[in-house]
Amino acid sequence: MFCIYCGTSFASATMISCFKCGKTLYRPTTVDAPAVRQQSEFVLKKQGQGTPGNFEAEFELLESLGVGGMAEVFRARYRQAPNLVVAVKQMHDSLTQDINLLERFKREAQTHMRLEHANIVTVSRYYECPKLRIVMEFVENGTVERFLKRQNVLPPSVVASILMDLVDALEYYSYRLTPSVVHRDIKPSNIMLDRNLMPKLVDFGIALACGGKRLTRGGVIGSLAYMAPEQILGREIDGRSDQFALGVTVFQMLTGAMPLTAREEYELQDKILKMHPPPPTSLNRLLQPAWNNILGTMMAKEPANRYQSLAKLKNELRPLL
């Protein structure tokens, strides 16, 4: 056994809680998790773009959770139900004159508010006055990036369960939603974990709504280390590009290393376009060999060589749970 919260290892597989941190030990289900898990406890009714009303009258900001280049995220409570905690993303005042950033922030709210999935953070409200704010579900455990900084790697069965959930989210917004969406920036810092370690995808600020053909021509935008080759080249992208980024993320979760590294961005771009990453079992010998095929397919250079059916990917994942 392995405590996902503090990294403590156990010889016994029957322990219920960690003797070091006291947390209940995580045991992933062996069935398709999204089909049996319930939606979040987040119960605020969704309202449309530019939510009317007074933000300060409805919410109380409690503390800052983090500051980014474009916004600051706060923990807040809903005044009508004080036990209901939410997260509030507030755009920096100094950036509101930048038309491009302003549109990006608004697009994040608009895109996110139409997404309804247990593994995507729920956004319920968007305020334009007096400040630009997005009100969303509060996810208490933080990001996958936070866990990786503390533990370096995650147990393979936990990673398989997380990946199963995220594949279901990817299938939803890329294939079942109309118009479909491409996230374009899947990485550990954009995947949050709730109290049950169920993943929640966040930050659709650079997402593309793909229209009828599900293919949209876009520029090079995102996080280079996780970009698919076609995204680097500025070619048409779709859900298979997010599949590539998810593969890179899972490789990192399993091995504690990136598939490809370089000192300079141009060198990393060249490697992503031309070099194949090592099999994950070469970096973590505790992994089952099936991971080599799964991640090799997800990170194939050509979109046509990746999983064309996410149901097939799920079937290959089930024995690893």
C-alpha positions in Angstrom: 0.0 0.0 0.0 1.0 3.6 -0.6 -0.5 6.7 1.0 -1.2 9.2 -1.8 -1.3 12.1 0.7 2.0 11.8 2.5 3.9 9.1 0.6 4.1 6.6 3.5 4.5 2.9 2.4 2.8 0.0 4.1 3.5 -3.7 4.1 -0.1 -4.5 4.9 -2.8 -4.2 2.3 -5.6 -4.2 4.9 -4.9 -0.9 6.6 -7.8 1.5 6.4 -6.0 4.8 7.3 -2.5 6.1 7.2 -0.8 6.0 10.7 1.3 9.0 9.8 -1.1 11.5 8.4 -4.4 9.9 9.4 -6.0 10.1 6.0 -8.2 7.3 4.7 -6.2 5.2 2.2 -7.2 5.4 -1.4 -8.4 2.2 -3.0 -9.3 2.7 -6.7 -12.4 1.0 -8.0 -12.1 -1.7 -10.5 -15.2 -0.6 -12.5 -15.5 2.4 -14.9 -15.3 5.1 -12.2 -17.2 7.9 -14.0 -20.3 5.7 -14.3 -20.6 5.1 -10.6 -19.3 8.3 -9.0 -21.7 11.1 -8.1 -21.4 14.7 -9.1 -19.7 17.2 -6.8 -21.4 18.6 -3.8 -21.2 22.0 -5.6 -24.8 23.1 -5.7 -24.9 26.7 -6.8 -27.4 27.2 -9.7 -25.7 28.2 -12.9 -26.4 31.6 -14.2 -25.6 33.1 -17.6 -22.8 35.3 -18.9 -22.4 38.5 -17.0 -24.2 37.3 -13.9 -26.5 40.1 -12.6 -26.3 41.0 -9.0 -23.8 42.2 -6.5 -20.8 39.8 -6.0 -19.9 41.2 -2.6 -23.5 40.7 -1.4 -23.5 37.0 -2.5 -19.9 36.0 -1.6 -17.2 36.6 1.0 -13.6 36.2 0.0 -11.7 34.3 2.7 -8.1 33.9 1.5 -5.9 33.8 -1.5 -5.2 30.4 -2.9 -2.7 31.4 -5.5 -1.6 34.1 -8.0 -1.0 33.6 -11.7 0.0 35.9 -14.5 -3.6 36.7 -15.4 -5.6 36.2 -12.3 -5.7 35.5 -8.6 -7.8 32.6 -7.1 -9.5 33.0 -3.8 -11.4 30.7 -1.5 -14.8 32.2 -0.7 -18.1 31.3 0.9 -21.6 31.7 -0.3 -23.4 34.1 2.1 -26.8 32.4 1.7 -25.2 29.0 2.6 -22.1 29.7 4.8 -21.0 26.1 4.7 -20.7 26.2 0.9 -17.1 27.1 -0.1 -16.3 28.1 -3.6 -13.3 29.2 -5.6 -13.2 32.6 -7.2 -10.9 33.4 -10.1 -10.4 37.2 -10.3 -8.6 38.9 -13.2 -5.9 41.4 -12.3 -7.2 44.9 -12.6 -4.0 45.9 -14.4 -4.8 43.6 -17.3 -8.4 44.6 -18.0 -7.3 47.0 -20.7 -5.7 44.2 -22.7 -8.3 43.2 -25.2 -6.8 39.8 -25.9 -6.5 38.8 -22.3 -10.0 40.2 -21.5 -11.5 38.0 -24.3 -9.5 35.0 -23.1 -10.9 35.4 -19.6 -14.4 35.8 -20.9 -14.0 32.8 -23.3 -12.9 30.7 -20.3 -16.1 31.5 -18.5 -18.3 31.0 -21.5 -16.7 27.7 -22.5 -16.5 26.4 -18.9 -20.1 27.2 -18.0 -21.5 24.9 -20.7 -19.4 21.9 -19.6 -21.3 19.5 -17.4 -19.1 16.6 -16.3 -18.0 15.1 -13.0 -14.3 15.4 -14.0 -14.5 19.0 -15.1 -14.6 21.7 -12.4 -18.0 23.3 -12.4 -18.3 27.0 -13.2 -21.6 28.5 -12.1 -21.3 32.2 -12.4 -19.3 34.9 -14.2 -19.3 38.6 -13.1 -18.2 41.5 -15.2 -18.8 44.3 -12.7 -17.2 45.7 -10.7 -14.4 43.1 -11.4 -14.1 40.2 -13.8 -14.7 37.1 -11.7 -15.5 33.5 -12.3 -17.1 31.5 -9.5 -16.4 27.8 -9.6 -16.3 24.6 -7.5 -13.7 24.5 -4.8 -11.5 21.4 -5.0 -9.8 21.0 -1.6 -6.8 18.8 -2.4 -5.1 21.0 -4.9 -3.4 20.0 -8.2 -1.6 16.9 -9.4 1.4 19.2 -9.7 1.3 19.7 -6.0 1.3 15.9 -5.3 4.2 15.4 -7.8 6.3 18.0 -6.1 5.8 16.3 -2.8 6.1 12.6 -3.9 7.7 12.6 -7.4 5.5 9.7 -8.6 2.0 8.4 -7.9 1.1 4.7 -7.4 0.3 3.2 -10.8 -3.2 2.0 -9.8 -4.0 5.5 -8.7 -2.7 6.9 -12.0 -4.8 4.4 -13.9 -7.9 5.5 -12.1 -7.2 9.2 -12.6 -6.5 8.6 -16.3 -9.7 6.6 -16.7 -11.7 9.6 -15.4 -9.9 12.1 -17.5 -10.3 10.0 -20.6 -14.1 10.1 -19.9 -13.9 13.9 -19.6 -11.9 14.1 -22.9 -14.4 11.9 -24.6 -17.2 14.1 -23.4 -16.0 17.5 -24.5 -14.2 16.3 -27.7 -16.8 13.8 -29.1 -20.1 14.1 -27.3 -20.4 17.9 -26.8 -21.6 20.1 -29.7 -19.8 22.1 -30.6 -16.8 20.2 -29.3 -13.8 21.7 -27.5 -10.0 21.3 -27.5 -8.5 22.2 -24.1 -5.0 22.9 -25.5 -3.3 23.1 -22.1 -3.6 19.8 -20.2 -0.8 19.4 -17.7 -0.5 18.6 -13.9 -1.2 22.1 -12.8 -4.5 22.0 -14.6 -5.7 18.8 -13.0 -7.1 19.1 -9.5 -7.9 16.2 -7.1 -10.9 16.3 -4.7 -11.1 14.6 -1.3 -11.6 11.2 -2.9 -8.7 11.9 -5.4 -11.2 12.2 -8.3 -9.6 14.4 -10.9 -11.1 17.7 -12.0 -9.9 19.4 -15.2 -9.6 23.2 -14.9 -8.5 26.2 -16.9 -10.3 26.3 -20.3 -8.8 29.8 -20.9 -7.2 28.9 -24.2 -9.7 26.2 -25.2 -11.0 26.2 -28.8 -14.7 25.6 -29.6 -14.4 23.5 -32.8 -17.7 24.0 -34.7 -19.3 21.4 -36.9 -16.2 19.7 -38.2 -14.5 19.5 -34.8 -11.3 20.9 -36.4 -10.1 24.4 -35.8 -6.9 26.0 -37.1 -5.1 27.7 -34.2 -1.7 29.2 -33.4 1.0 27.8 -31.2 -0.4 28.4 -27.7 -0.1 26.3 -24.6 2.7 24.7 -22.6 5.4 23.5 -24.9 6.5 20.4 -22.9 3.0 18.9 -23.2 2.2 20.0 -26.8 1.4 17.6 -29.5 3.5 17.9 -32.7 0.6 19.3 -34.8 -0.1 21.9 -32.1 3.6 23.0 -32.3 3.4 23.3 -36.1 0.2 25.3 -35.9 -1.8 22.7 -37.8 -5.4 21.7 -37.2 -6.0 20.1 -33.8 -8.7 18.1 -32.2 -9.2 15.9 -29.1 -6.3 13.7 -30.2 -4.0 16.7 -29.4 -5.3 16.7 -25.8 -4.8 12.9 -25.8 -1.1 13.5 -26.5 -0.9 16.1 -23.7 -2.6 13.7 -21.3 -0.1 11.0 -22.2 2.8 13.3 -21.4 1.1 14.1 -18.0 0.6 10.5 -17.2 4.2 9.6 -18.1 5.3 12.3 -15.6 2.9 10.9 -12.9 4.3 7.4 -13.3 8.0 8.1 -13.7 8.6 11.5 -12.0 10.3 12.6 -15.3 9.2 14.2 -18.6 9.3 12.1 -21.7 11.6 14.5 -23.5 13.8 17.3 -22.1 16.1 20.0 -23.4 17.8 23.1 -22.2 16.4 25.4 -24.9 12.8 25.6 -26.3 13.9 25.2 -29.9 15.7 22.0 -29.0 12.7 20.7 -27.1 10.4 21.5 -30.1 12.7 19.5 -32.3 12.7 16.5 -30.0 8.9 16.5 -29.7 8.6 16.6 -33.5 11.3 13.9 -34.2 12.2 11.8 -31.2 10.2 9.0 -29.5 10.2 9.1 -25.6 11.6 6.1 -23.7 9.2 3.5 -22.5 8.0 4.4 -19.0 9.1 1.0 -17.7 12.7 1.9 -18.4 12.3 4.7 -15.7 10.1 2.8 -13.3 10.6 -0.9 -13.3 7.6 -1.4 -11.0 5.2 -0.6 -13.9 3.3 -3.2 -15.8 4.5 -3.5 -19.5 1.0 -2.5 -20.7 1.9 1.1 -19.8 4.4 1.1 -22.6 1.8 0.5 -25.3 -0.8 2.8 -23.8 1.5 5.8 -23.5 3.3 5.0 -26.7 0.0 5.2 -28.5 -1.3 8.3 -26.7 2.0 10.1 -27.5 2.3 9.0 -31.2 3.7 11.7 -33.4 0.8 11.5 -35.9 -2.8 12.0 -34.6 -3.9 9.1 -36.8 -1.6 6.7 -34.8 -3.2 7.6 -31.5 -6.3 6.1 -30.1 -9.1 6.8 -32.5 -11.6 5.2 -30.1 -11.3 6.2 -26.4 -13.4 3.2 -25.6 -10.4 1.1 -26.7 -8.1 3.1 -24.4 -10.5 2.5 -21.5 -10.5 -1.2 -22.1 -6.7 -1.3 -22.0 -6.7 0.7 -18.8 -9.2 -1.5 -16.8 -6.7 -4.3 -16.0 -4.3 -1.7 -14.5 -6.8 -0.3 -12.0 
